[in-house]
Amino acid sequence: MLDRHGKVAQLIIIHRLLFVSSFRRWIATKAIQLIIVPRLFLVSSVRCWIASAKLPSS
C-alpha cells in the first residue's frame, strides 16, 4: 500500500514537472511571437513607407 502511494506521488510530481515545463515553453513561444511578429510587421511597414516616400520625390 505504501509503495503504491509512493508510486502515485512520483507520477503526480513527474506529471506536474512535465506540465510546468511545457507551460513555460508555451509561454516562451507566445512571448517570442508577441515580441518578434509586431517588430517584423513594423519593419516591413516602415520599409514600405520609406519606399513609397522615395518614389514620388525621385
C-alpha positions as CSV (number, residue, x, y, z in Angstrom):
1,M,0.0,0.0,0.0
2,L,2.8,2.4,0.9
3,D,4.7,1.5,-2.2
4,R,1.6,2.2,-4.4
5,H,1.2,5.6,-2.7
6,G,4.8,6.4,-3.3
7,K,4.5,5.5,-7.0
8,V,1.4,7.6,-7.3
9,A,3.2,10.6,-5.7
10,Q,6.1,10.1,-8.1
11,L,3.8,10.1,-11.0
12,I,2.0,13.2,-9.8
13,I,5.3,15.0,-9.3
14,I,6.6,13.9,-12.7
15,H,3.3,15.0,-14.4
16,R,3.5,18.4,-12.7
17,L,7.1,18.9,-13.7
18,L,6.2,18.0,-17.3
19,F,3.2,20.3,-17.3
20,V,5.2,23.2,-15.9
21,S,8.0,22.7,-18.4
22,S,5.6,22.5,-21.3
23,F,3.6,25.5,-20.0
24,R,6.9,27.5,-19.7
25,R,7.8,26.5,-23.3
26,W,4.3,27.6,-24.4
27,I,4.7,31.0,-22.6
28,A,8.1,31.4,-24.2
29,T,6.8,30.7,-27.7
30,K,3.9,33.1,-27.1
31,A,6.2,35.8,-25.8
32,I,8.5,35.3,-28.8
33,Q,5.5,35.6,-31.2
34,L,4.2,38.7,-29.4
35,I,7.6,40.4,-29.5
36,I,9.0,39.3,-32.9
37,V,5.9,39.4,-35.0
38,P,5.0,43.0,-34.3
39,R,8.6,44.0,-34.9
40,L,8.7,42.2,-38.2
41,F,5.4,43.9,-39.1
42,L,6.8,47.3,-38.1
43,V,10.0,46.8,-40.0
44,S,8.1,45.7,-43.2
45,S,5.6,48.6,-42.9
46,V,8.5,51.1,-42.3
47,R,10.3,49.7,-45.4
48,C,7.1,50.0,-47.5
49,W,6.6,53.6,-46.1
50,I,10.2,54.5,-47.0
51,A,9.9,53.0,-50.4
52,S,6.6,54.8,-51.1
53,A,8.1,58.1,-49.7
54,K,11.1,57.7,-52.0
55,L,9.1,57.1,-55.2
56,P,7.3,60.5,-55.6
57,S,10.4,62.5,-54.7
58,S,12.6,60.9,-57.5
